[in-house]
Amino acid sequence: SSLRGSTSRAMSAVATLDLEAGSVPQERPTAECKKEAAQLAFQTGDTELSRKIHDPAEFAKLLGSVPTHEELKALDGGMVKPLVFGGLDGIITTFAVLAGAIGANLTPVQVLIMGFANVIADAFSMGFGEYTSGKAEMEYALGERRREEWELENYPEGEMKEMVEVYKAKGISEEDACTVIQILAKYKDFFVDHMMVEELGLLPPDMGESPAKQGLVMFTAFVMFGSIPLLGFMILMAVWGKADAAEFKSFAFGISCALTAMTLLVLGGVKAVYTKQPKLKSSLMMLANGAVAGFAAWSIGEGLNYVFN
């Protein structure tokens, strides 16, 4: 009964994920299915399901069949951060500028000028910042890796002794630490990466990541999502054509608020997929973030307009 329950829950979880992805179980990567099933076992405290996941033969039975490919790289993990956070920064920043301009009682044309100027300027700044920070981080990690590699080649005993001390600090006996380090040191590349993590607290550099690509994704996401709050004014101008009408700004701002809210909910849900947070909570947090930023900007615009006019 327990086995049947475990299998049923795992298959149900995999099937749900497949429906969301628009695919069938046989087309999903084994590693991805295994990861999702392992998370399910942990969340439900199902030790029997966990055992089956870690047994290749049992896991093959659990899935019904083993895919012919081990893993597919669906979405570059290094691009998720600049895409999601670039989009969030873009839409929230532009909406805040828009709300402040409305509070200051600027004309629709002035609102659009301020909005698009902010989008382009901030997009360049964010994109270039993502590129330079990513490049600096990669260069630093590469430099530290080369140093550790050089030290291992020229003084392996010293590097091994350092790692023994690191292991001892974690509560491992000196005898066991020496045994483990002597084995790991046989595999140079692995041992250098291991020293970077344990000794320096640095992840080994991923040569597949491109700082320039990350910067471009950040810039594109900022421009694309940052333009959404301005669409309300652009659409209404194209349809209505009466930007000077008294009620124009109210309608346009209402459309912008609705578009911004829907986009923030979607981006919050996307963010939750990759951070493994509850989708509803993540979406509502993003919506609250945008609402607070917009209200603060509107209040400042309204207040300054009252003071100076």
C-alpha positions as CSV (number, residue, x, y, z in Angstrom):
1,S,0.0,0.0,0.0
2,S,2.8,2.4,0.9
3,L,4.7,1.5,-2.3
4,R,1.5,2.1,-4.4
5,G,0.9,5.5,-2.6
6,S,4.5,6.6,-3.2
7,T,4.4,5.6,-6.8
8,S,1.0,7.3,-7.3
9,R,2.1,10.6,-5.7
10,A,5.4,10.6,-7.7
11,M,3.6,9.9,-11.0
12,S,1.0,12.5,-10.2
13,A,3.6,15.1,-9.5
14,V,5.5,14.3,-12.7
15,A,2.3,14.3,-14.7
16,T,1.3,17.7,-13.3
17,L,4.7,19.1,-14.2
18,D,4.4,17.6,-17.7
19,L,1.1,19.2,-18.2
20,E,2.5,22.6,-17.2
21,A,5.4,22.2,-19.5
22,G,3.2,20.9,-22.4
23,S,5.1,17.6,-22.7
24,V,4.7,14.0,-21.8
25,P,6.7,12.1,-19.1
26,Q,8.8,10.1,-21.6
27,E,10.1,13.4,-23.1
28,R,11.2,14.9,-19.7
29,P,14.8,14.7,-18.6
30,T,15.5,11.9,-16.1
31,A,17.5,14.3,-13.9
32,E,14.6,16.8,-13.8
33,C,12.0,14.1,-12.9
34,K,14.3,12.7,-10.3
35,K,14.8,16.1,-8.7
36,E,11.1,16.9,-8.6
37,A,10.3,13.5,-7.1
38,A,13.0,13.9,-4.5
39,Q,11.5,17.3,-3.5
40,L,8.1,15.6,-3.2
41,A,9.6,12.9,-1.0
42,F,11.2,15.5,1.3
43,Q,8.1,17.6,1.6
44,T,5.9,14.7,2.5
45,G,8.5,12.9,4.6
46,D,8.1,9.7,2.4
47,T,11.3,7.7,3.1
48,E,10.1,4.8,0.9
49,L,9.7,7.1,-2.1
50,S,13.2,8.6,-1.3
51,R,14.7,5.1,-1.3
52,K,13.1,4.2,-4.7
53,I,14.4,7.5,-6.2
54,H,18.0,6.6,-5.3
55,D,17.7,3.1,-6.7
56,P,18.2,3.3,-10.5
57,A,16.1,0.1,-11.1
58,E,13.3,1.2,-8.8
59,F,13.3,4.7,-10.2
60,A,13.0,3.3,-13.8
61,K,9.9,1.4,-12.7
62,L,8.5,4.4,-11.0
63,L,8.6,6.4,-14.2
64,G,7.4,3.6,-16.3
65,S,10.3,4.0,-18.7
66,V,13.7,5.7,-18.8
67,P,14.2,8.4,-21.4
68,T,17.0,7.9,-23.9
69,H,18.6,11.2,-23.0
70,E,20.0,11.8,-19.5
71,E,19.4,15.6,-19.3
72,L,18.2,18.4,-21.5
73,K,19.3,22.0,-20.8
74,A,15.9,23.6,-21.1
75,L,16.6,27.1,-19.9
76,D,20.1,28.5,-19.1
77,G,20.1,28.9,-15.3
78,G,22.5,31.8,-15.6
79,M,19.9,33.7,-17.6
80,V,17.1,33.4,-15.1
81,K,18.4,36.0,-12.7
82,P,19.0,38.8,-15.2
83,L,15.7,38.0,-17.0
84,V,13.4,37.9,-13.9
85,F,15.1,40.6,-11.9
86,G,15.7,42.8,-14.8
87,G,12.0,42.6,-15.7
88,L,11.0,43.3,-12.1
89,D,13.3,46.2,-11.7
90,G,12.2,47.6,-15.1
91,I,8.4,47.5,-14.5
92,I,8.5,48.6,-10.8
93,T,10.9,51.5,-11.5
94,T,9.0,52.8,-14.6
95,F,5.6,52.4,-12.8
96,A,7.0,54.5,-9.9
97,V,8.2,57.2,-12.3
98,L,4.8,57.1,-14.0
99,A,2.9,57.3,-10.6
100,G,5.1,60.2,-9.5
101,A,4.5,62.1,-12.8
102,I,0.7,61.6,-12.4
103,G,0.9,62.8,-8.8
104,A,2.8,65.9,-10.0
105,N,0.0,66.5,-12.6
106,L,2.2,66.4,-15.6
107,T,0.7,66.1,-19.1
108,P,0.5,62.7,-20.8
109,V,3.3,63.7,-23.3
110,Q,5.5,64.7,-20.4
111,V,4.7,61.4,-18.6
112,L,5.7,59.4,-21.7
113,I,9.0,61.4,-22.2
114,M,9.9,60.8,-18.5
115,G,8.9,57.2,-18.7
116,F,10.9,56.2,-21.8
117,A,13.9,58.3,-20.8
118,N,14.0,56.4,-17.5
119,V,13.5,53.0,-19.2
120,I,16.4,53.5,-21.7
121,A,18.8,55.1,-19.2
122,D,18.2,52.6,-16.4
123,A,18.3,49.7,-18.9
124,F,21.8,50.7,-20.0
125,S,22.9,51.1,-16.4
126,M,21.5,47.8,-15.3
127,G,22.7,45.9,-18.3
128,F,26.2,47.3,-18.1
129,G,26.3,46.7,-14.3
130,E,25.3,43.1,-14.8
131,Y,28.0,42.6,-17.4
132,T,30.8,44.3,-15.3
133,S,29.9,42.5,-12.1
134,G,29.6,39.2,-13.8
135,K,32.9,39.7,-15.6
136,A,34.7,40.8,-12.4
137,E,33.3,37.8,-10.5
138,M,34.4,35.3,-13.1
139,E,37.8,36.9,-13.5
140,Y,38.3,36.8,-9.7
141,A,37.3,33.1,-9.5
142,L,39.5,32.2,-12.4
143,G,42.4,34.0,-10.8
144,E,41.9,32.2,-7.5
145,R,41.6,28.9,-9.3
146,R,44.9,29.4,-11.1
147,R,46.6,30.3,-7.9
148,E,45.3,27.2,-6.1
149,E,46.3,25.1,-9.1
150,W,49.8,26.6,-9.0
151,E,50.2,26.0,-5.3
152,L,49.0,22.4,-5.6
153,E,51.6,21.8,-8.3
154,N,54.5,23.4,-6.4
155,Y,53.7,22.5,-2.8
156,P,51.0,19.7,-2.7
157,E,51.9,18.8,0.9
158,G,51.0,22.4,2.1
159,E,47.7,22.4,0.2
160,M,46.7,19.0,1.6
161,K,47.6,20.1,5.1
162,E,45.4,23.2,4.7
163,M,42.5,21.0,3.7
164,V,43.1,18.6,6.6
165,E,42.8,21.6,8.9
166,V,39.6,22.6,7.2
167,Y,38.1,19.2,7.6
168,K,39.2,19.0,11.3
169,A,37.5,22.4,11.9
170,K,34.3,20.7,10.7
171,G,34.6,18.0,13.3
172,I,36.3,15.2,11.3
173,S,39.1,13.4,13.0
174,E,42.7,14.0,11.7
175,E,43.1,10.4,10.7
176,D,39.9,10.4,8.6
177,A,40.7,13.8,7.2
178,C,44.1,12.7,6.0
179,T,42.6,9.6,4.4
180,V,40.0,11.6,2.5
181,I,42.4,14.3,1.4
182,Q,44.9,11.8,0.1
183,I,42.3,10.2,-2.0
184,L,40.8,13.4,-3.4
185,A,44.3,14.8,-4.2
186,K,44.7,12.1,-6.8
187,Y,42.1,13.9,-8.9
188,K,43.7,17.3,-9.5
189,D,40.9,19.2,-11.2
190,F,38.3,18.0,-8.8
191,F,40.6,18.7,-5.8
192,V,41.3,22.3,-7.0
193,D,37.6,23.0,-7.3
194,H,37.0,21.4,-3.9
195,M,39.6,23.6,-2.3
196,M,38.0,26.7,-3.8
197,V,34.7,25.8,-2.2
198,E,35.9,24.6,1.2
199,E,38.9,26.9,1.6
200,L,38.0,30.1,-0.2
201,G,34.2,29.9,-0.2
202,L,34.1,30.3,-4.0
203,L,32.2,28.3,-6.5
204,P,34.3,27.1,-9.4
205,P,33.9,29.4,-12.4
206,D,31.4,28.3,-15.0
207,M,33.0,28.9,-18.4
208,G,29.6,28.3,-20.0
209,E,28.3,31.6,-18.6
210,S,28.7,34.8,-20.6
211,P,28.7,38.1,-18.7
212,A,28.0,39.9,-22.0
213,K,25.0,37.7,-22.6
214,Q,23.8,38.2,-19.0
215,G,24.1,42.0,-19.5
216,L,22.2,41.9,-22.8
217,V,19.4,39.8,-21.2
218,M,19.2,42.3,-18.3
219,F,19.0,45.2,-20.7
220,T,16.4,43.5,-22.9
221,A,14.2,42.5,-20.0
222,F,14.4,45.9,-18.4
223,V,13.3,47.6,-21.7
224,M,10.6,45.1,-22.5
225,F,8.9,44.9,-19.0
226,G,9.7,48.5,-18.2
227,S,7.7,49.7,-21.2
228,I,4.5,47.9,-20.0
229,P,3.3,50.6,-17.6
230,L,3.6,53.2,-20.4
231,L,1.4,51.1,-22.8
232,G,-1.7,52.4,-21.2
233,F,-1.0,55.9,-22.3
234,M,0.2,54.8,-25.8
235,I,-2.8,52.6,-26.4
236,L,-5.3,55.3,-25.3
237,M,-3.5,57.9,-27.3
238,A,-3.8,55.7,-30.4
239,V,-7.4,54.8,-29.8
240,W,-8.8,58.0,-28.2
241,G,-6.5,60.6,-29.7
242,K,-7.5,63.2,-27.1
243,A,-4.5,63.4,-24.7
244,D,-5.6,66.8,-23.5
245,A,-9.0,65.6,-22.3
246,A,-9.4,65.9,-18.5
247,E,-10.4,62.3,-18.0
248,F,-7.6,61.0,-20.3
249,K,-5.0,60.6,-17.6
250,S,-7.3,58.8,-15.2
251,F,-8.2,56.2,-17.8
252,A,-4.7,55.8,-19.0
253,F,-3.3,55.5,-15.5
254,G,-5.9,52.9,-14.7
255,I,-4.9,50.8,-17.7
256,S,-1.3,51.2,-16.7
257,C,-2.0,50.0,-13.2
258,A,-3.9,47.0,-14.4
259,L,-1.2,46.0,-16.9
260,T,1.5,46.5,-14.3
261,A,-0.4,44.4,-11.7
262,M,-0.9,41.5,-14.1
263,T,2.7,41.5,-15.2
264,L,4.0,41.6,-11.6
265,L,1.8,38.6,-10.7
266,V,3.2,36.7,-13.7
267,L,6.8,37.6,-13.0
268,G,6.3,36.7,-9.3
269,G,5.0,33.2,-10.4
270,V,8.0,32.8,-12.8
271,K,10.4,33.8,-10.0
272,A,8.8,31.2,-7.7
273,V,9.4,28.4,-10.2
274,Y,13.2,28.9,-10.0
275,T,13.4,29.9,-6.3
276,K,11.1,27.0,-5.2
277,Q,8.8,29.3,-3.4
278,P,4.9,29.2,-3.3
279,K,3.7,30.8,-6.5
280,L,0.9,32.7,-4.9
281,K,3.1,34.1,-2.1
282,S,5.8,35.2,-4.6
283,S,3.3,36.8,-6.9
284,L,1.5,38.7,-4.1
285,M,4.9,39.9,-2.8
286,M,5.8,41.3,-6.2
287,L,2.4,43.0,-6.4
288,A,2.8,44.5,-3.0
289,N,6.3,45.7,-3.9
290,G,5.0,47.5,-7.0
291,A,2.0,48.9,-5.1
292,V,4.1,50.4,-2.3
293,A,6.7,51.8,-4.7
294,G,4.0,53.3,-6.9
295,F,2.1,54.8,-3.9
296,A,5.3,56.3,-2.5
297,A,6.2,57.9,-5.8
298,W,2.7,59.2,-6.3
299,S,2.6,60.7,-2.8
300,I,5.9,62.5,-3.4
301,G,4.8,63.8,-6.7
302,E,1.5,65.0,-5.3
303,G,3.1,66.6,-2.3
304,L,5.8,68.4,-4.2
305,N,3.2,69.6,-6.7
306,Y,1.1,71.0,-3.9
307,V,4.1,72.7,-2.2
308,F,5.5,74.4,-5.3
309,N,2.2,75.2,-7.0
